[in-house]
Amino acid sequence: MKKHYNITKFLFAAFILLIGCKSNDKKLSIAFGDAIIDRYANINDLTDKGWEYSNSIVLISFEKLYKETNDVKYLNYIKTYADNYIEEDGSIDYNRSAHNLDHIQPGLLALGLYEMTGEEKYALAAKSIRKDVDELPVNSVGGFWHKGDYPNQMWGDGIYMAEPFVMRYGAMFNDIEKSAEIATYQITLFAEHAYDSTRNLTVHAWDITKEASWADPATGLSPEVWSRGMGWYCMALVDVLEYLPKDHKNYNRLIEITRGLAKGLKTYQDEKSGLWFQVVDKGREKGNWIETSGSSMFVYFLKTAIDKGYINSDVYLPIVNKAWIGLKQNVSYDNKGPIINNFVRSMGVQNNYDEYIAVEKVSVPGSRHPHGYCGILLASIVMEL
């Protein structure tokens, strides 16, 4: 009986090894895209969030995969999700009264689908979302609230949820001047308050009223530099710069912020893993841990900035390559493909360091949090394709 058990155990181990070798034959970006399609008939099967960023942060990579491979399955996967919400007249059923930036981000899918298919309903949907941006509540200096439940609060997350959509919309629909003004104002306003020029990092959030439980009574700033919060902001910078005219009044300021954040990431990269910590600048403090979703976003940000010439390749490419090796060491495999491990679950602004490091570390598959997929897909696309 024991001999039979050992043979079975050996065969199972060999099967798992074979799966891993087969999966590793593909580029990681393709392997993750294919695994997601295999695991979920619709990305909303993972999140159950509807028309909301949790789904679209994964699907924005499928547009990139489609454009790189011309494989229609990636396009169809985006359509499977979007067509559940976008009607033929372009209307979208979601709660506009929530004034939630998380509902703006899926507008990028409408823009991409219009560009890829030419179907008018996607243009109409994008235009309706663009109108919603003009209805968003703002604080006393014009900064978008993160959502109606968080009055007067600006989060690094929220910069990514709205500004890349607004900027790309402007480039596609001859609205570049107004769109550029909105997008660059929000980005620079957040930097004016949340960017620390000593560390060259951004804290997670800013409350102009200083009323949030986490807000510093003097500055209104949140207490820590959260990896994914800064990752959202970093990605927004390079995604907006892609469409921003070089002669725009804020172009050089965005480049300056990009270079500053790159310098900060160089300073605080973990020497051993090549990645970054959940609380970015406190890697030596008790309980802090390497977080892969923010680290992946930093790879996307840095590699994109290198490729576009915003930052020095000789200085930053070794940093990116080291981080890429570290990310791949956090990937495992099951019978459907790769798994990304060690990222923090969905979370908001925390009150202190202890709360940031206490939030659950998860993997996908294995949790209902798609943020790890978002980061590793974007990082692998810029590194491989």
C-alpha positions in Angstrom: 0.0 0.0 0.0 2.8 2.3 0.9 4.6 1.6 -2.4 1.4 2.4 -4.3 1.0 5.6 -2.4 4.6 6.6 -3.2 4.1 5.9 -7.0 0.9 8.0 -7.0 2.7 10.8 -5.2 5.6 10.7 -7.7 3.2 10.8 -10.7 1.3 13.7 -9.2 4.6 15.6 -8.6 5.6 14.9 -12.2 2.3 16.1 -13.5 2.6 19.4 -11.6 6.1 19.8 -12.9 4.9 19.1 -16.5 2.2 21.7 -16.1 4.8 24.2 -14.9 7.1 23.5 -17.8 4.3 23.7 -20.3 3.1 27.1 -18.8 6.6 28.4 -18.8 6.9 27.8 -22.5 4.6 30.8 -23.0 5.5 34.4 -22.3 4.2 35.2 -18.8 1.9 37.9 -20.2 0.2 35.4 -22.6 0.1 32.7 -20.0 -1.7 34.9 -17.5 -4.1 36.2 -20.2 -4.9 32.6 -21.3 -5.3 31.4 -17.7 -7.7 34.2 -16.8 -9.9 33.2 -19.8 -9.7 29.6 -18.8 -10.6 30.3 -15.1 -13.4 32.8 -15.6 -15.9 32.8 -18.5 -16.4 36.5 -17.7 -14.0 38.5 -15.5 -17.0 39.6 -13.4 -17.2 36.0 -12.3 -14.1 36.7 -10.3 -15.1 40.0 -8.8 -18.9 40.3 -8.9 -18.4 44.1 -9.0 -20.2 44.9 -12.2 -19.3 48.2 -14.0 -16.3 49.0 -11.8 -12.6 49.3 -11.9 -12.0 45.8 -10.3 -12.9 44.3 -13.7 -11.5 46.9 -16.0 -8.0 47.0 -14.5 -7.6 43.4 -15.7 -9.2 43.9 -19.1 -7.1 47.0 -20.1 -4.2 44.5 -20.5 -6.3 42.3 -22.8 -6.5 45.3 -25.2 -2.7 45.4 -25.2 -2.5 41.6 -25.7 -4.9 41.8 -28.6 -2.9 44.6 -30.3 0.4 42.7 -29.8 -0.9 39.2 -30.9 -3.9 39.9 -33.1 -5.6 37.0 -31.3 -9.3 37.7 -31.3 -10.0 35.8 -28.1 -8.6 38.7 -26.1 -10.9 41.2 -27.9 -13.8 38.9 -27.4 -13.1 38.6 -23.7 -13.3 42.4 -23.3 -16.5 42.4 -25.3 -18.0 39.6 -23.2 -17.7 41.9 -20.1 -18.5 45.3 -21.6 -21.5 44.2 -23.6 -23.3 43.1 -20.4 -23.4 46.8 -19.4 -23.3 48.9 -22.6 -26.5 49.1 -24.5 -26.8 49.8 -28.3 -27.5 53.5 -27.6 -24.4 53.7 -25.5 -26.2 53.9 -22.1 -24.6 52.2 -19.1 -26.5 51.2 -16.0 -24.4 52.1 -13.0 -24.9 54.2 -9.9 -23.9 57.7 -11.0 -25.2 59.2 -7.8 -22.3 57.5 -5.9 -19.9 59.9 -7.7 -17.3 57.2 -7.6 -14.1 57.4 -9.6 -14.0 53.6 -9.6 -16.9 53.8 -12.1 -15.0 56.1 -14.5 -12.0 53.7 -15.1 -14.0 51.2 -17.2 -14.5 54.0 -19.7 -11.0 53.0 -21.0 -12.6 49.8 -22.2 -15.2 51.7 -24.2 -12.5 53.8 -25.8 -10.5 50.7 -26.7 -13.4 48.8 -28.1 -14.4 51.8 -30.2 -10.9 52.0 -31.6 -10.7 48.2 -32.2 -14.2 47.6 -33.6 -15.5 50.9 -34.8 -18.9 50.1 -33.2 -20.7 53.4 -32.4 -22.2 52.2 -29.2 -18.7 52.3 -27.6 -18.1 55.9 -28.6 -21.5 56.8 -27.2 -20.7 55.0 -24.0 -17.3 56.8 -23.7 -19.0 60.2 -24.3 -21.6 59.5 -21.5 -18.8 58.7 -19.1 -16.9 61.8 -20.1 -20.0 63.8 -19.2 -20.1 62.1 -15.8 -16.6 63.4 -15.1 -17.8 66.9 -15.4 -20.4 66.1 -12.7 -17.9 64.8 -10.1 -17.8 66.7 -6.8 -14.6 68.6 -6.1 -12.9 70.0 -3.0 -12.4 73.7 -2.5 -9.5 73.8 -4.9 -11.0 71.7 -7.6 -9.7 68.2 -6.7 -12.0 65.3 -7.5 -13.4 63.5 -4.4 -12.4 59.9 -4.5 -16.0 59.0 -4.1 -19.2 60.4 -2.6 -18.6 58.4 0.6 -15.2 60.2 1.1 -15.9 63.9 0.7 -12.9 66.1 -0.1 -10.5 63.2 -0.1 -8.0 62.7 -3.0 -6.3 59.4 -3.2 -3.5 58.3 -5.4 -5.8 55.4 -6.5 -8.3 57.9 -7.8 -5.8 59.7 -10.1 -5.5 56.4 -12.0 -9.3 55.8 -12.1 -10.1 59.0 -13.9 -7.2 60.8 -15.5 -6.0 58.2 -18.1 -9.5 57.9 -19.4 -10.0 61.7 -19.6 -6.7 62.2 -21.5 -7.2 59.3 -23.9 -10.8 60.5 -24.6 -9.5 64.0 -25.4 -7.0 62.5 -27.9 -9.6 60.4 -29.6 -12.5 62.9 -29.7 -10.8 66.2 -30.5 -11.1 67.4 -26.9 -7.4 67.5 -26.2 -7.2 71.0 -24.7 -10.0 70.6 -22.1 -9.1 67.0 -21.3 -5.4 67.8 -20.8 -6.3 70.7 -18.5 -8.4 68.4 -16.3 -6.0 65.5 -16.2 -2.8 67.4 -15.6 -4.5 69.7 -13.0 -5.6 66.7 -10.9 -2.2 65.0 -11.2 -0.2 68.1 -10.3 -2.6 69.1 -7.5 -2.2 65.7 -5.9 1.6 66.0 -6.2 1.6 69.5 -4.7 0.3 68.0 -1.5 1.1 64.3 -1.4 4.5 64.2 -3.0 7.4 64.3 -0.6 10.5 65.8 -2.4 12.8 64.5 0.4 11.9 60.8 -0.1 10.7 61.3 -3.7 7.5 59.3 -2.9 3.8 60.0 -2.6 1.7 59.2 0.4 -1.6 57.5 -0.1 -4.1 60.3 0.2 -4.9 63.9 1.1 -7.9 65.4 2.8 -8.0 69.2 2.4 -10.4 69.5 5.3 -8.2 67.4 7.6 -11.4 65.7 8.9 -10.6 62.1 7.9 -9.6 59.8 10.7 -6.2 59.2 9.0 -5.5 62.9 8.1 -2.6 64.7 9.7 -4.1 67.7 11.6 -1.6 70.1 10.1 -1.3 68.8 6.5 -4.3 66.6 5.9 -2.0 63.9 4.6 -2.3 60.2 5.2 0.5 58.7 7.3 2.2 56.2 4.9 3.5 55.5 1.4 1.4 52.5 0.4 2.9 50.5 -2.5 -0.2 50.1 -4.6 -1.5 53.6 -3.9 1.7 55.0 -5.3 1.6 52.5 -8.0 -1.8 53.7 -9.3 -0.4 57.3 -9.3 2.8 56.3 -11.1 0.8 54.4 -13.8 -1.5 57.4 -14.3 1.5 59.6 -15.0 2.9 57.6 -17.9 -0.5 56.8 -19.3 -1.5 60.5 -19.4 1.9 61.5 -20.8 1.3 59.1 -23.7 -1.4 61.4 -25.1 -0.4 64.7 -23.6 1.0 67.2 -26.2 4.7 68.1 -25.4 3.9 71.8 -25.7 1.3 71.6 -23.0 2.0 73.9 -20.1 2.1 71.0 -17.6 4.0 68.5 -19.7 7.4 69.3 -18.2 5.9 69.2 -14.7 4.7 65.7 -15.3 8.1 64.7 -16.5 9.7 66.2 -13.4 7.3 64.3 -11.2 8.0 61.1 -13.1 11.7 61.5 -12.7 11.4 62.3 -9.0 9.3 59.1 -8.4 11.7 57.0 -10.3 14.5 58.3 -8.1 12.5 57.4 -5.0 11.8 53.9 -6.3 15.6 53.5 -6.9 16.3 54.5 -3.3 13.8 52.2 -1.7 14.0 49.1 -3.9 14.7 46.0 -1.7 18.2 44.8 -2.4 17.4 41.1 -1.8 14.1 40.6 -3.7 14.4 43.5 -6.2 10.8 44.5 -5.2 9.2 47.0 -2.9 7.5 46.8 0.4 3.8 47.2 1.4 4.9 50.5 3.1 7.5 51.5 0.6 10.0 53.5 2.7 9.9 51.3 5.8 11.4 48.1 4.6 13.4 47.6 7.8 10.5 48.1 10.2 8.9 45.1 12.0 6.1 43.3 10.1 6.6 45.0 6.7 6.5 42.7 3.7 7.2 42.6 0.0 4.0 43.4 -2.0 3.8 42.3 -5.6 0.9 44.4 -7.0 2.5 47.7 -6.3 5.9 46.3 -7.3 4.4 45.2 -10.7 3.0 48.7 -11.2 6.4 50.2 -10.5 7.9 47.9 -13.1 5.2 49.1 -15.6 5.9 52.7 -14.7 9.6 52.5 -14.9 9.9 50.4 -18.1 7.3 52.6 -19.8 9.2 55.7 -18.8 12.4 54.2 -20.0 10.9 53.2 -23.4 9.4 56.7 -23.8 12.7 58.4 -22.9 11.4 60.1 -19.8 14.1 58.6 -17.6 17.6 57.4 -18.1 17.8 53.8 -19.3 21.4 53.3 -18.1 20.3 54.2 -14.6 16.9 52.5 -14.4 16.9 49.5 -16.6 19.0 47.4 -14.1 16.5 48.3 -11.5 13.6 47.2 -13.7 15.4 44.0 -14.7 16.1 43.1 -11.0 12.4 43.7 -10.1 11.2 41.6 -13.0 13.3 38.7 -11.7 11.8 39.2 -8.3 8.2 39.3 -9.7 8.7 36.0 -11.5 9.9 34.4 -8.3 6.4 35.2 -6.9 4.6 33.3 -9.6 3.5 29.7 -9.2 1.4 27.4 -11.4 -1.7 25.3 -11.2 -3.3 23.1 -14.0 -4.7 26.3 -15.7 -1.6 28.4 -15.7 0.2 31.0 -13.5 -0.8 32.3 -10.1 0.5 35.6 -8.7 1.1 35.6 -5.0 1.8 38.0 -2.2 -0.2 41.0 -3.0 -2.4 43.0 -0.7 -6.2 42.6 -0.9 -8.5 45.5 -1.8 -8.1 48.2 0.8 -8.6 51.9 1.5 -6.6 54.5 3.4 -5.4 53.2 6.8 -4.8 55.2 10.0 -1.2 54.1 10.7 1.7 51.8 9.8 0.4 48.9 11.8 -2.9 48.9 10.0 -1.2 49.0 6.6 1.0 46.0 7.3 -1.9 44.0 8.9 -4.1 43.9 5.8 -4.4 40.5 4.3 -1.9 39.2 1.8 -3.6 37.2 -1.0 -3.1 35.4 -4.4 -5.2 34.9 -7.5 -6.7 32.5 -8.1 -7.5 31.9 -4.5 -9.1 35.3 -3.7 -11.7 37.6 -5.2 -9.2 40.4 -5.5 -8.0 41.1 -9.1 -5.4 43.7 -8.3 -2.6 41.1 -8.6 -3.6 40.2 -12.1 -3.7 43.8 -13.1 -0.1 44.5 -11.9 1.6 41.3 -13.2 -0.2 41.6 -16.6 0.9 45.2 -17.1 4.5 44.4 -15.9 4.8 41.3 -18.1 3.5 43.1 -21.2 6.0 45.9 -21.0 8.8 43.5 -20.2 8.0 40.8 -22.8 6.1 42.4 -25.6 
